[in-house]
Amino acid sequence: MALSWNEIKDRALKFSKEWDGTVNEEADAKPFLEAFFEVFGITRKG
């Protein structure tokens, strides 16, 4: 199901707050990308 722009905006705001201040780029790369794609409703398994 497609997300509305408002849902994407809300998810993006939540994402940015959760990841604010992250400093270990190498260790956080995979979780960061998974969380980023989740903003748009894209999950690792489909």
N, CA, C, O and CB atoms as a CASP TS submission, in Angstrom:
PFRMAT TS
TARGET T0000
AUTHOR 0000-0000-0000
METHOD Language model
MODEL 1
PARENT N/A
ATOM      1  N   MET     1       0.837  -1.178   0.000  1.00  0.00           N
ATOM      2  CA  MET     1       0.000   0.000   0.000  1.00  0.00           C
ATOM      3  C   MET     1       0.884   1.243   0.000  1.00  0.00           C
ATOM      4  O   MET     1       1.847   1.329   0.762  1.00  0.00           O
ATOM      5  CB  MET     1      -0.953  -0.003   1.213  1.00  0.00           C
ATOM      6  N   ALA     2       0.559   2.181  -0.838  1.00  0.00           N
ATOM      7  CA  ALA     2       1.336   3.414  -0.950  1.00  0.00           C
ATOM      8  C   ALA     2       1.087   4.313   0.261  1.00  0.00           C
ATOM      9  O   ALA     2      -0.025   4.385   0.783  1.00  0.00           O
ATOM     10  CB  ALA     2       0.983   4.161  -2.253  1.00  0.00           C
ATOM     11  N   LEU     3       2.135   4.987   0.688  1.00  0.00           N
ATOM     12  CA  LEU     3       2.026   5.921   1.806  1.00  0.00           C
ATOM     13  C   LEU     3       1.654   7.298   1.287  1.00  0.00           C
ATOM     14  O   LEU     3       2.034   7.681   0.181  1.00  0.00           O
ATOM     15  CB  LEU     3       3.345   5.981   2.607  1.00  0.00           C
ATOM     16  N   SER     4       0.916   8.029   2.087  1.00  0.00           N
ATOM     17  CA  SER     4       0.604   9.413   1.728  1.00  0.00           C
ATOM     18  C   SER     4       1.834  10.278   2.001  1.00  0.00           C
ATOM     19  O   SER     4       2.734   9.882   2.742  1.00  0.00           O
ATOM     20  CB  SER     4      -0.638   9.938   2.525  1.00  0.00           C
ATOM     21  N   TRP     5       1.857  11.457   1.394  1.00  0.00           N
ATOM     22  CA  TRP     5       2.972  12.370   1.617  1.00  0.00           C
ATOM     23  C   TRP     5       3.051  12.783   3.082  1.00  0.00           C
ATOM     24  O   TRP     5       4.143  12.970   3.617  1.00  0.00           O
ATOM     25  CB  TRP     5       2.838  13.608   0.724  1.00  0.00           C
ATOM     26  N   ASN     6       1.898  12.926   3.732  1.00  0.00           N
ATOM     27  CA  ASN     6       1.904  13.287   5.152  1.00  0.00           C
ATOM     28  C   ASN     6       2.516  12.185   6.005  1.00  0.00           C
ATOM     29  O   ASN     6       3.247  12.473   6.952  1.00  0.00           O
ATOM     30  CB  ASN     6       0.486  13.586   5.630  1.00  0.00           C
ATOM     31  N   GLU     7       2.228  10.930   5.683  1.00  0.00           N
ATOM     32  CA  GLU     7       2.814   9.804   6.414  1.00  0.00           C
ATOM     33  C   GLU     7       4.323   9.763   6.193  1.00  0.00           C
ATOM     34  O   GLU     7       5.084   9.541   7.135  1.00  0.00           O
ATOM     35  CB  GLU     7       2.167   8.469   5.972  1.00  0.00           C
ATOM     36  N   ILE     8       4.752   9.973   4.966  1.00  0.00           N
ATOM     37  CA  ILE     8       6.192   9.992   4.679  1.00  0.00           C
ATOM     38  C   ILE     8       6.855  11.136   5.442  1.00  0.00           C
ATOM     39  O   ILE     8       7.928  10.961   6.018  1.00  0.00           O
ATOM     40  CB  ILE     8       6.451  10.134   3.151  1.00  0.00           C
ATOM     41  N   LYS     9       6.223  12.297   5.445  1.00  0.00           N
ATOM     42  CA  LYS     9       6.775  13.448   6.168  1.00  0.00           C
ATOM     43  C   LYS     9       6.893  13.140   7.658  1.00  0.00           C
ATOM     44  O   LYS     9       7.916  13.441   8.272  1.00  0.00           O
ATOM     45  CB  LYS     9       5.896  14.699   5.952  1.00  0.00           C
ATOM     46  N   ASP    10       5.864  12.546   8.240  1.00  0.00           N
ATOM     47  CA  ASP    10       5.898  12.202   9.659  1.00  0.00           C
ATOM     48  C   ASP    10       6.990  11.179   9.962  1.00  0.00           C
ATOM     49  O   ASP    10       7.709  11.295  10.955  1.00  0.00           O
ATOM     50  CB  ASP    10       4.541  11.661  10.104  1.00  0.00           C
ATOM     51  N   ARG    11       7.101  10.192   9.102  1.00  0.00           N
ATOM     52  CA  ARG    11       8.145   9.170   9.283  1.00  0.00           C
ATOM     53  C   ARG    11       9.541   9.783   9.133  1.00  0.00           C
ATOM     54  O   ARG    11      10.460   9.429   9.872  1.00  0.00           O
ATOM     55  CB  ARG    11       7.959   8.020   8.264  1.00  0.00           C
ATOM     56  N   ALA    12       9.694  10.695   8.182  1.00  0.00           N
ATOM     57  CA  ALA    12      10.996  11.334   7.964  1.00  0.00           C
ATOM     58  C   ALA    12      11.397  12.175   9.167  1.00  0.00           C
ATOM     59  O   ALA    12      12.564  12.190   9.557  1.00  0.00           O
ATOM     60  CB  ALA    12      10.965  12.206   6.701  1.00  0.00           C
ATOM     61  N   LEU    13      10.447  12.864   9.744  1.00  0.00           N
ATOM     62  CA  LEU    13      10.739  13.666  10.931  1.00  0.00           C
ATOM     63  C   LEU    13      11.161  12.775  12.091  1.00  0.00           C
ATOM     64  O   LEU    13      12.131  13.079  12.786  1.00  0.00           O
ATOM     65  CB  LEU    13       9.518  14.507  11.327  1.00  0.00           C
ATOM     66  N   LYS    14      10.446  11.685  12.302  1.00  0.00           N
ATOM     67  CA  LYS    14      10.789  10.727  13.357  1.00  0.00           C
ATOM     68  C   LYS    14      12.180  10.146  13.108  1.00  0.00           C
ATOM     69  O   LYS    14      12.993  10.044  14.027  1.00  0.00           O
ATOM     70  CB  LYS    14       9.737   9.593  13.431  1.00  0.00           C
ATOM     71  N   PHE    15      12.444   9.765  11.855  1.00  0.00           N
ATOM     72  CA  PHE    15      13.737   9.208  11.471  1.00  0.00           C
ATOM     73  C   PHE    15      14.871  10.190  11.787  1.00  0.00           C
ATOM     74  O   PHE    15      15.889   9.810  12.365  1.00  0.00           O
ATOM     75  CB  PHE    15      13.742   8.852   9.973  1.00  0.00           C
ATOM     76  N   SER    16      14.683  11.444  11.405  1.00  0.00           N
ATOM     77  CA  SER    16      15.746  12.430  11.615  1.00  0.00           C
ATOM     78  C   SER    16      16.021  12.646  13.101  1.00  0.00           C
ATOM     79  O   SER    16      17.167  12.863  13.495  1.00  0.00           O
ATOM     80  CB  SER    16      15.373  13.760  10.955  1.00  0.00           C
ATOM     81  N   LYS    17      14.987  12.588  13.917  1.00  0.00           N
ATOM     82  CA  LYS    17      15.181  12.747  15.365  1.00  0.00           C
ATOM     83  C   LYS    17      15.893  11.540  15.960  1.00  0.00           C
ATOM     84  O   LYS    17      16.748  11.683  16.834  1.00  0.00           O
ATOM     85  CB  LYS    17      13.832  12.956  16.068  1.00  0.00           C
ATOM     86  N   GLU    18      15.533  10.344  15.481  1.00  0.00           N
ATOM     87  CA  GLU    18      16.159   9.127  15.998  1.00  0.00           C
ATOM     88  C   GLU    18      17.639   9.039  15.638  1.00  0.00           C
ATOM     89  O   GLU    18      18.439   8.526  16.421  1.00  0.00           O
ATOM     90  CB  GLU    18      15.432   7.905  15.469  1.00  0.00           C
ATOM     91  N   TRP    19      18.003   9.531  14.471  1.00  0.00           N
ATOM     92  CA  TRP    19      19.374   9.399  13.999  1.00  0.00           C
ATOM     93  C   TRP    19      20.224  10.639  14.240  1.00  0.00           C
ATOM     94  O   TRP    19      21.404  10.657  13.890  1.00  0.00           O
ATOM     95  CB  TRP    19      19.371   9.080  12.546  1.00  0.00           C
ATOM     96  N   ASP    20      19.651  11.658  14.824  1.00  0.00           N
ATOM     97  CA  ASP    20      20.409  12.871  15.140  1.00  0.00           C
ATOM     98  C   ASP    20      21.537  12.527  16.112  1.00  0.00           C
ATOM     99  O   ASP    20      21.304  11.893  17.142  1.00  0.00           O
ATOM    100  CB  ASP    20      19.478  13.969  15.743  1.00  0.00           C
ATOM    101  N   GLY    21      22.724  12.936  15.790  1.00  0.00           N
ATOM    102  CA  GLY    21      23.860  12.731  16.680  1.00  0.00           C
ATOM    103  C   GLY    21      24.584  11.409  16.504  1.00  0.00           C
ATOM    104  O   GLY    21      25.521  11.124  17.250  1.00  0.00           O
ATOM    105  N   THR    22      24.183  10.602  15.553  1.00  0.00           N
ATOM    106  CA  THR    22      24.881   9.339  15.315  1.00  0.00           C
ATOM    107  C   THR    22      26.296   9.639  14.848  1.00  0.00           C
ATOM    108  O   THR    22      26.505  10.465  13.960  1.00  0.00           O
ATOM    109  CB  THR    22      24.127   8.466  14.269  1.00  0.00           C
ATOM    110  N   VAL    23      27.269   8.960  15.453  1.00  0.00           N
ATOM    111  CA  VAL    23      28.659   9.273  15.141  1.00  0.00           C
ATOM    112  C   VAL    23      29.454   8.115  14.552  1.00  0.00           C
ATOM    113  O   VAL    23      30.505   8.340  13.951  1.00  0.00           O
ATOM    114  CB  VAL    23      29.338   9.744  16.365  1.00  0.00           C
ATOM    115  N   ASN    24      28.981   6.886  14.710  1.00  0.00           N
ATOM    116  CA  ASN    24      29.743   5.741  14.228  1.00  0.00           C
ATOM    117  C   ASN    24      29.193   5.282  12.877  1.00  0.00           C
ATOM    118  O   ASN    24      28.387   4.355  12.800  1.00  0.00           O
ATOM    119  CB  ASN    24      29.700   4.584  15.256  1.00  0.00           C
ATOM    120  N   GLU    25      29.639   5.941  11.832  1.00  0.00           N
ATOM    121  CA  GLU    25      29.098   5.695  10.491  1.00  0.00           C
ATOM    122  C   GLU    25      29.259   4.249  10.050  1.00  0.00           C
ATOM    123  O   GLU    25      28.328   3.671   9.489  1.00  0.00           O
ATOM    124  CB  GLU    25      29.770   6.601   9.489  1.00  0.00           C
ATOM    125  N   GLU    26      30.402   3.663  10.288  1.00  0.00           N
ATOM    126  CA  GLU    26      30.649   2.303   9.823  1.00  0.00           C
ATOM    127  C   GLU    26      29.729   1.297  10.521  1.00  0.00           C
ATOM    128  O   GLU    26      29.165   0.420   9.866  1.00  0.00           O
ATOM    129  CB  GLU    26      32.113   1.926  10.055  1.00  0.00           C
ATOM    130  N   ALA    27      29.575   1.414  11.816  1.00  0.00           N
ATOM    131  CA  ALA    27      28.743   0.473  12.568  1.00  0.00           C
ATOM    132  C   ALA    27      27.256   0.680  12.312  1.00  0.00           C
ATOM    133  O   ALA    27      26.474  -0.269  12.383  1.00  0.00           O
ATOM    134  CB  ALA    27      29.025   0.602  14.050  1.00  0.00           C
ATOM    135  N   ASP    28      26.867   1.902  12.016  1.00  0.00           N
ATOM    136  CA  ASP    28      25.444   2.222  11.864  1.00  0.00           C
ATOM    137  C   ASP    28      24.964   2.249  10.416  1.00  0.00           C
ATOM    138  O   ASP    28      23.799   2.562  10.172  1.00  0.00           O
ATOM    139  CB  ASP    28      25.161   3.548  12.495  1.00  0.00           C
ATOM    140  N   ALA    29      25.807   1.939   9.467  1.00  0.00           N
ATOM    141  CA  ALA    29      25.441   2.068   8.055  1.00  0.00           C
ATOM    142  C   ALA    29      24.227   1.224   7.682  1.00  0.00           C
ATOM    143  O   ALA    29      23.276   1.741   7.095  1.00  0.00           O
ATOM    144  CB  ALA    29      26.613   1.678   7.183  1.00  0.00           C
ATOM    145  N   LYS    30      24.244  -0.052   8.010  1.00  0.00           N
ATOM    146  CA  LYS    30      23.135  -0.934   7.615  1.00  0.00           C
ATOM    147  C   LYS    30      21.840  -0.567   8.342  1.00  0.00           C
ATOM    148  O   LYS    30      20.807  -0.422   7.687  1.00  0.00           O
ATOM    149  CB  LYS    30      23.495  -2.401   7.901  1.00  0.00           C
ATOM    150  N   PRO    31      21.853  -0.411   9.678  1.00  0.00           N
ATOM    151  CA  PRO    31      20.610  -0.010  10.352  1.00  0.00           C
ATOM    152  C   PRO    31      20.093   1.341   9.866  1.00  0.00           C
ATOM    153  O   PRO    31      18.882   1.547   9.780  1.00  0.00           O
ATOM    154  CB  PRO    31      20.827   0.042  11.855  1.00  0.00           C
ATOM    155  N   PHE    32      20.999   2.257   9.550  1.00  0.00           N
ATOM    156  CA  PHE    32      20.603   3.571   9.049  1.00  0.00           C
ATOM    157  C   PHE    32      19.846   3.437   7.725  1.00  0.00           C
ATOM    158  O   PHE    32      18.780   4.027   7.552  1.00  0.00           O
ATOM    159  CB  PHE    32      21.841   4.475   8.869  1.00  0.00           C
ATOM    160  N   LEU    33      20.393   2.670   6.811  1.00  0.00           N
ATOM    161  CA  LEU    33      19.743   2.507   5.506  1.00  0.00           C
ATOM    162  C   LEU    33      18.406   1.798   5.631  1.00  0.00           C
ATOM    163  O   LEU    33      17.443   2.164   4.958  1.00  0.00           O
ATOM    164  CB  LEU    33      20.646   1.734   4.555  1.00  0.00           C
ATOM    165  N   GLU    34      18.340   0.788   6.486  1.00  0.00           N
ATOM    166  CA  GLU    34      17.061   0.093   6.686  1.00  0.00           C
ATOM    167  C   GLU    34      16.012   1.048   7.248  1.00  0.00           C
ATOM    168  O   GLU    34      14.864   1.038   6.805  1.00  0.00           O
ATOM    169  CB  GLU    34      17.241  -1.113   7.633  1.00  0.00           C
ATOM    170  N   ALA    35      16.398   1.870   8.216  1.00  0.00           N
ATOM    171  CA  ALA    35      15.469   2.839   8.802  1.00  0.00           C
ATOM    172  C   ALA    35      15.094   3.914   7.780  1.00  0.00           C
ATOM    173  O   ALA    35      13.945   4.354   7.740  1.00  0.00           O
ATOM    174  CB  ALA    35      16.087   3.488  10.058  1.00  0.00           C
ATOM    175  N   PHE    36      16.049   4.336   6.961  1.00  0.00           N
ATOM    176  CA  PHE    36      15.775   5.344   5.941  1.00  0.00           C
ATOM    177  C   PHE    36      14.740   4.840   4.934  1.00  0.00           C
ATOM    178  O   PHE    36      13.786   5.551   4.620  1.00  0.00           O
ATOM    179  CB  PHE    36      17.070   5.734   5.217  1.00  0.00           C
ATOM    180  N   PHE    37      14.921   3.630   4.433  1.00  0.00           N
ATOM    181  CA  PHE    37      13.979   3.095   3.459  1.00  0.00           C
ATOM    182  C   PHE    37      12.607   2.857   4.076  1.00  0.00           C
ATOM    183  O   PHE    37      11.593   2.940   3.384  1.00  0.00           O
ATOM    184  CB  PHE    37      14.513   1.801   2.869  1.00  0.00           C
ATOM    185  N   GLU    38      12.568   2.562   5.374  1.00  0.00           N
ATOM    186  CA  GLU    38      11.294   2.384   6.066  1.00  0.00           C
ATOM    187  C   GLU    38      10.466   3.672   6.047  1.00  0.00           C
ATOM    188  O   GLU    38       9.237   3.618   6.100  1.00  0.00           O
ATOM    189  CB  GLU    38      11.535   1.933   7.510  1.00  0.00           C
ATOM    190  N   VAL    39      11.135   4.831   5.973  1.00  0.00           N
ATOM    191  CA  VAL    39      10.430   6.107   5.855  1.00  0.00           C
ATOM    192  C   VAL    39       9.474   6.068   4.667  1.00  0.00           C
ATOM    193  O   VAL    39       8.387   6.643   4.724  1.00  0.00           O
ATOM    194  CB  VAL    39      11.433   7.275   5.704  1.00  0.00           C
ATOM    195  N   PHE    40       9.874   5.396   3.599  1.00  0.00           N
ATOM    196  CA  PHE    40       9.086   5.333   2.380  1.00  0.00           C
ATOM    197  C   PHE    40       8.258   4.048   2.269  1.00  0.00           C
ATOM    198  O   PHE    40       7.631   3.792   1.241  1.00  0.00           O
ATOM    199  CB  PHE    40       9.996   5.454   1.188  1.00  0.00           C
ATOM    200  N   GLY    41       8.262   3.251   3.332  1.00  0.00           N
ATOM    201  CA  GLY    41       7.486   2.019   3.341  1.00  0.00           C
ATOM    202  C   GLY    41       8.181   0.857   2.685  1.00  0.00           C
ATOM    203  O   GLY    41       7.543  -0.145   2.360  1.00  0.00           O
ATOM    204  N   ILE    42       9.494   0.970   2.480  1.00  0.00           N
ATOM    205  CA  ILE    42      10.266  -0.097   1.854  1.00  0.00           C
ATOM    206  C   ILE    42      10.953  -0.886   2.959  1.00  0.00           C
ATOM    207  O   ILE    42      11.754  -0.343   3.720  1.00  0.00           O
ATOM    208  CB  ILE    42      11.308   0.472   0.829  1.00  0.00           C
ATOM    209  N   THR    43      10.633  -2.171   3.037  1.00  0.00           N
ATOM    210  CA  THR    43      11.247  -3.011   4.054  1.00  0.00           C
ATOM    211  C   THR    43      12.245  -3.957   3.415  1.00  0.00           C
ATOM    212  O   THR    43      12.218  -4.190   2.206  1.00  0.00           O
ATOM    213  CB  THR    43      10.182  -3.797   4.828  1.00  0.00           C
ATOM    214  N   ARG    44      13.104  -4.485   4.224  1.00  0.00           N
ATOM    215  CA  ARG    44      14.158  -5.367   3.739  1.00  0.00           C
ATOM    216  C   ARG    44      13.584  -6.624   3.088  1.00  0.00           C
ATOM    217  O   ARG    44      14.157  -7.143   2.129  1.00  0.00           O
ATOM    218  CB  ARG    44      15.087  -5.750   4.883  1.00  0.00           C
ATOM    219  N   LYS    45      12.488  -7.102   3.590  1.00  0.00           N
ATOM    220  CA  LYS    45      11.918  -8.355   3.098  1.00  0.00           C
ATOM    221  C   LYS    45      10.851  -8.155   2.032  1.00  0.00           C
ATOM    222  O   LYS    45      10.189  -9.114   1.634  1.00  0.00           O
ATOM    223  CB  LYS    45      11.335  -9.128   4.241  1.00  0.00           C
ATOM    224  N   GLY    46      10.675  -6.934   1.569  1.00  0.00           N
ATOM    225  CA  GLY    46       9.718  -6.811   0.507  1.00  0.00           C
ATOM    226  C   GLY    46       9.033  -5.528   0.505  1.00  0.00           C
ATOM    227  O   GLY    46       8.183  -5.283  -0.351  1.00  0.00           O
TER
END
